[in-house]
Amino acid sequence: MTTLPPPTVTLSADDARRIALRAQGFLGAPDRRAGVRGMLRHLGAVQLDTISVLARSHELVPYARLGAVGRDAVERAYWTEQHAFEYWSHAACILPIEEWPHFAFRRRVKRAHGYRWHKMKDKDASCRLVLDRLRADGPLTSTELGGAKNGGPWWDWSETKIAVEWLLDAGDVVVTERRGWKRVYDLAERAVPDALLHDDLDDAECLRRLVALAGRSLGVGTRADLADYHRLKGEQVDAVVAESGLVPVEVEGWGKPAWADPAALAAPPRGRHRTTLLSPFDSLVWDRARTERVFGLTHRLEAYVPKPQRVYGYFAMPVLSGGHLVARVDPAREGKTLVARQVTLESPKAAPATARALREAAEWVGCSDVRVERAATPAEAAAVTAELAALD
């Protein structure tokens, strides 16, 4: 690792937590004028995921920050007027279109590798066919291009699907929206504004930008935090962090070198806290090690854990209130009822906040009732149920 300058700023763990909350849009008045597009630009990445419980994760992220934004409005904000594209960041993510040049380093790596995990029978012919179809017919899904699968399991991709995903990795094709959860592909030359359509930036400039963006979006973070945000390597962070504009700091109790966004240090983090349910894929909590360090909550997604082994539920959503993660709720919908399949409170005092978060989420998704099905203890279930009744 690079020799680090000694930090000149020491932050308490609470300072770091509040800075992180403000940087992620959970402390202070939300910028409703900038809306979903402003949120995306500030976060730098919004993760996509196939699981849909109350809504898909990329819809839950703006809801958690801005309140009851219409779901159609969320999709329009992401996918119209060349404001965003989908590419590999923390995972498959929606990214601001202005960041296209800064992922040139990743496109170069993928081109050099030559394929993802599938290999094509005739790479040149298959890619040419896809590009010709898109050029002639405009944006298309893989089904419209000729089919995504060969008829076997989900990983048994067709030659067309392999080709278009390779072209996506390499940057010849862009995902411009999701339609019925299917990727919609278009030519990069048509989907990316001319001023941004280039791979002119060298790796160092790309990495400096992404490390700086991670620092701004996190407020304060360790080397591992900065690397995880856009899934960089630790050595890549080391190579550019000194020139990223981030400031070395010490955070009490972290025990690791950290960096902060200078703007985050310029004014004390104050303002109103948001009370809300969080997607497990929200960038406030997607890094499990950071979540435990900053908020003291050990959390993991149990959707892929066998049901008898689940502790908190299939899609347990942390409850944020007062700047802390105070509970977990595993939600579901039954008609017009939002069902809390399982509620787990960190403290009995979390019952009112959990009830408020459940009621607001229910209204957002069009549910008129909320029912607590199960909790860690009967007392917890009764407490949240009573608080829900008080809100009616």
C-alpha positions in Angstrom: 0.0 0.0 0.0 1.0 3.6 -0.6 2.5 5.5 2.4 -0.2 7.7 3.7 0.1 11.2 5.1 -0.9 11.5 8.7 -4.5 12.5 9.1 -5.1 16.0 10.4 -8.8 15.5 11.2 -10.2 13.1 13.8 -13.9 12.2 13.7 -15.9 10.4 16.4 -17.8 7.3 15.3 -21.0 9.4 15.6 -19.6 12.1 13.4 -18.7 9.6 10.8 -22.2 8.0 11.0 -23.9 11.4 10.5 -21.6 12.3 7.7 -22.4 9.1 5.9 -26.1 9.6 6.4 -26.0 13.1 4.9 -23.8 12.0 2.0 -26.4 9.3 1.2 -29.3 11.7 1.4 -30.8 10.6 4.7 -30.0 13.7 6.9 -31.4 17.1 6.1 -34.1 18.2 3.7 -34.3 16.0 0.5 -33.6 17.9 -2.7 -37.0 17.4 -4.3 -36.4 19.8 -7.1 -33.4 17.7 -8.3 -35.6 14.6 -7.7 -34.6 11.2 -8.8 -32.1 12.4 -11.4 -30.3 14.5 -8.8 -30.3 11.6 -6.4 -28.7 9.3 -9.0 -26.0 11.9 -9.9 -25.2 12.3 -6.2 -25.1 8.6 -5.4 -23.3 7.8 -8.6 -24.8 4.3 -8.8 -28.2 2.7 -8.0 -28.1 -1.1 -7.9 -30.5 -3.3 -9.9 -31.8 -6.6 -8.7 -34.3 -9.1 -9.9 -36.1 -9.5 -6.5 -39.3 -7.5 -6.2 -41.2 -7.5 -2.9 -42.8 -4.1 -2.3 -41.1 -2.8 -5.4 -37.8 -3.4 -7.1 -34.7 -2.1 -5.4 -34.0 0.7 -7.9 -37.5 2.0 -7.0 -37.0 1.6 -3.3 -33.8 3.7 -3.3 -35.4 7.0 -4.3 -38.5 6.2 -2.2 -36.2 5.9 0.9 -34.7 9.3 0.3 -37.5 11.4 -1.3 -40.7 9.8 0.0 -43.6 8.7 -2.1 -42.3 9.3 -5.6 -44.6 7.8 -8.2 -43.1 4.6 -9.5 -43.7 5.6 -13.1 -42.0 8.9 -12.4 -39.0 7.0 -11.1 -38.7 4.9 -14.3 -39.1 8.0 -16.5 -36.4 9.8 -14.5 -33.9 7.0 -15.0 -34.6 6.1 -18.5 -35.7 9.1 -20.6 -33.7 11.9 -22.3 -30.4 10.1 -22.2 -29.9 10.7 -18.5 -28.7 7.2 -17.5 -27.3 3.9 -18.7 -26.9 0.5 -17.1 -23.4 -1.0 -16.6 -21.2 -2.9 -14.2 -20.4 -0.8 -11.1 -21.0 -2.1 -7.6 -23.1 -4.7 -9.5 -25.4 -4.2 -12.4 -26.3 -0.6 -11.7 -28.1 2.4 -13.2 -25.4 5.1 -13.7 -25.5 8.8 -14.6 -24.8 9.2 -18.3 -22.0 11.6 -17.6 -20.0 8.8 -16.0 -19.8 6.9 -19.3 -16.2 8.0 -20.0 -15.1 7.0 -16.6 -15.9 3.3 -17.1 -13.5 3.2 -20.1 -11.0 1.3 -17.9 -13.5 -1.4 -17.3 -14.5 -1.7 -20.9 -10.9 -2.0 -21.9 -10.4 -4.9 -19.4 -13.4 -6.7 -20.8 -12.3 -6.2 -24.4 -8.9 -7.5 -23.6 -10.4 -10.6 -21.9 -12.3 -11.3 -25.1 -15.5 -12.9 -23.6 -17.4 -13.0 -20.3 -18.1 -16.6 -19.3 -19.9 -17.8 -22.5 -18.0 -18.1 -25.8 -19.6 -17.6 -29.1 -19.4 -20.1 -32.0 -18.8 -17.3 -34.5 -18.1 -14.1 -32.6 -17.7 -11.8 -35.6 -20.8 -13.0 -37.4 -23.0 -13.0 -34.3 -21.9 -9.6 -33.2 -22.4 -8.2 -36.7 -25.9 -9.6 -36.8 -26.8 -7.9 -33.5 -25.4 -4.6 -34.5 -27.1 -4.7 -37.9 -30.5 -5.4 -36.2 -30.1 -2.6 -33.7 -29.0 -0.2 -36.4 -32.0 -1.1 -38.6 -34.7 -1.6 -36.0 -33.7 0.6 -33.0 -33.6 -0.5 -29.3 -34.5 -4.1 -28.8 -34.6 -6.8 -26.0 -32.7 -10.0 -26.4 -36.1 -11.7 -27.1 -36.7 -9.3 -29.9 -33.2 -9.9 -31.2 -34.0 -13.6 -31.6 -34.3 -15.1 -28.2 -32.3 -15.1 -24.9 -32.1 -18.9 -24.2 -31.5 -22.1 -26.0 -34.4 -23.8 -24.1 -32.4 -25.2 -21.2 -31.7 -23.6 -17.8 -31.3 -19.9 -17.3 -27.6 -19.9 -18.0 -28.0 -21.7 -21.3 -27.9 -18.5 -23.3 -28.5 -18.3 -27.1 -25.8 -17.1 -29.4 -27.6 -13.8 -29.8 -27.8 -13.2 -26.0 -24.1 -14.0 -25.6 -23.3 -11.6 -28.4 -25.3 -8.7 -27.2 -24.0 -9.1 -23.6 -20.5 -9.2 -24.9 -21.2 -6.0 -26.9 -22.6 -4.4 -23.7 -19.4 -5.3 -21.8 -17.2 -3.9 -24.6 -19.2 -0.7 -24.9 -20.6 -1.1 -28.4 -24.1 -1.5 -27.0 -25.8 0.2 -24.1 -28.7 -0.8 -22.0 -31.0 2.2 -22.1 -33.9 0.9 -20.0 -35.5 -2.2 -18.5 -38.9 -3.2 -20.1 -40.7 -5.9 -18.2 -37.4 -6.4 -16.4 -35.8 -7.2 -19.8 -32.8 -5.2 -20.8 -33.3 -3.0 -23.8 -30.2 -2.7 -25.9 -29.3 0.1 -28.2 -26.2 1.2 -30.1 -23.8 3.2 -28.0 -23.4 5.7 -30.9 -27.1 6.5 -30.6 -27.7 6.2 -26.9 -24.6 8.1 -25.5 -24.3 11.9 -26.3 -21.5 12.6 -28.8 -19.5 14.6 -26.2 -19.4 11.6 -23.9 -19.0 8.8 -26.4 -15.3 8.1 -26.1 -12.7 6.0 -24.2 -10.1 8.7 -24.3 -9.5 8.8 -20.5 -6.6 6.7 -19.3 -7.1 4.2 -16.4 -5.7 6.6 -13.8 -8.1 9.4 -14.6 -11.1 7.0 -14.6 -10.1 5.6 -11.3 -9.5 9.0 -9.7 -13.0 10.0 -10.7 -14.6 6.9 -9.3 -12.7 7.0 -6.1 -13.6 10.7 -5.6 -17.2 9.9 -6.5 -17.2 7.0 -4.0 -15.8 9.4 -1.3 -18.5 12.0 -2.0 -21.3 9.4 -2.0 -20.1 7.8 1.2 -19.0 11.0 3.0 -16.2 9.1 4.7 -14.8 5.6 4.1 -11.9 3.2 4.5 -9.9 1.9 1.6 -12.2 -1.1 1.4 -15.3 1.1 1.4 -14.0 3.3 -1.4 -13.0 0.2 -3.4 -16.3 -1.6 -2.9 -18.5 1.2 -4.0 -17.7 0.7 -7.7 -16.0 -2.7 -7.2 -12.5 -1.6 -7.7 -9.4 -3.3 -6.4 -7.7 -2.1 -3.3 -4.5 -1.5 -5.3 -6.4 0.7 -7.7 -7.6 2.9 -4.8 -4.1 3.0 -3.5 -2.8 4.2 -6.8 -5.1 7.3 -7.1 -6.5 8.2 -3.6 -3.8 10.8 -2.9 -4.8 12.7 -6.1 -8.5 12.1 -5.7 -9.1 15.2 -3.6 -10.3 13.2 -0.6 -8.8 14.1 2.8 -7.2 11.6 5.1 -9.0 11.3 8.4 -9.0 9.2 11.5 -12.3 7.8 12.8 -12.4 6.7 16.4 -13.1 3.0 16.7 -12.6 2.2 13.1 -9.0 1.1 13.5 -8.2 1.7 9.8 -7.1 4.6 7.6 -10.0 6.6 6.2 -10.7 9.4 3.8 -13.4 12.0 3.7 -15.0 14.2 1.1 -13.8 17.8 2.0 -17.3 19.1 1.4 -18.5 16.7 4.1 -16.1 18.2 6.6 -16.9 21.8 5.8 -20.2 21.9 7.8 -21.5 19.8 10.7 -24.1 17.3 9.5 -27.4 18.5 10.9 -31.0 18.3 9.9 -34.1 16.1 9.9 -33.6 12.4 9.9 -35.6 10.2 7.6 -37.6 7.2 8.9 -37.9 4.6 6.2 -37.5 1.0 5.1 -34.3 0.3 3.2 -33.7 -2.1 0.4 -30.9 -4.5 1.3 -29.3 -3.3 -2.0 -29.4 0.4 -1.0 -25.9 1.9 -1.1 -26.3 3.0 2.6 -26.2 -0.7 3.6 -25.0 -2.8 0.6 -21.5 -3.2 2.1 -22.2 -5.5 5.0 -18.8 -4.9 6.7 -19.3 -1.1 6.5 -22.9 -1.4 7.8 -21.7 -3.2 10.9 -18.8 -0.7 11.4 -20.9 2.4 11.0 -24.3 1.3 12.4 -23.5 -1.7 14.6 -25.9 -3.9 12.7 -25.0 -7.2 11.2 -27.2 -7.7 8.2 -27.3 -10.1 5.3 -29.8 -10.9 2.5 -31.4 -14.3 3.3 -33.3 -14.7 0.0 -30.9 -17.4 -1.0 -30.7 -19.0 2.4 -32.9 -22.1 2.8 -36.2 -21.1 4.6 -35.6 -23.1 7.8 -32.2 -21.3 8.2 -33.5 -17.8 7.8 -33.2 -15.6 10.9 -34.8 -12.3 9.8 -36.7 -13.3 6.7 -36.5 -13.6 2.9 -36.1 -9.9 2.1 -35.5 -8.3 5.5 -35.4 -4.6 5.1 -33.5 -2.5 7.7 -35.6 0.3 9.3 -33.7 3.6 9.5 -34.9 6.1 12.1 -33.1 8.9 13.9 -29.9 8.1 12.1 -29.8 4.5 13.4 -30.8 1.1 12.0 -33.4 0.2 14.6 -35.2 -2.8 13.3 -35.7 -5.3 10.4 -38.9 -6.0 8.5 -39.5 -8.8 6.0 -42.5 -7.5 4.0 -44.9 -9.0 1.5 -48.2 -7.9 -0.1 -51.5 -9.7 0.1 -54.0 -7.7 -2.0 -54.4 -4.3 -0.4 -52.6 -5.5 2.8 -48.9 -5.0 3.5 -47.9 -8.0 5.6 -44.9 -7.8 7.9 -44.0 -11.5 7.7 -41.4 -10.9 10.4 -40.4 -7.9 12.5 -37.2 -7.8 14.6 -36.7 -4.8 16.8 -33.2 -3.8 18.0 -34.9 -2.3 21.1 -38.6 -2.0 22.3 -38.2 1.7 21.7 -38.1 1.0 17.9 -41.8 0.0 17.7 -43.2 3.5 16.8 -40.6 4.1 14.1 -41.1 0.6 12.7 -44.9 1.3 12.5 -44.4 4.6 10.8 -42.1 3.1 8.2 -44.5 0.3 7.5 -47.5 2.7 7.2 -45.7 5.0 4.8 -44.5 2.1 2.7 -48.0 0.7 2.5 -49.4 3.9 1.3 -46.7 4.2 -1.3 -47.4 0.8 -2.8 -51.2 1.2 -2.7 -52.0 -0.8 0.4 -54.7 0.3 2.8 -53.9 -2.1 5.7 -50.8 -3.3 7.5 -50.6 -6.6 9.4 -47.9 -7.9 11.6 -47.7 -11.7 11.0 -44.8 -12.6 13.2 -42.1 -10.9 15.3 -39.1 -12.0 17.3 -41.3 -12.1 20.4 -45.1 -11.8 21.0 -44.4 -8.5 22.9 -42.7 -7.0 19.8 -45.6 -8.0 17.5 -48.1 -6.5 20.0 -46.1 -3.3 20.3 -45.8 -2.7 16.6 -49.5 -3.6 16.0 -50.6 -1.1 18.7 -48.5 1.6 17.2 -50.0 0.9 13.8 -53.5 1.2 15.3 -52.5 4.5 16.8 -51.6 5.8 13.3 -55.0 5.0 11.8 
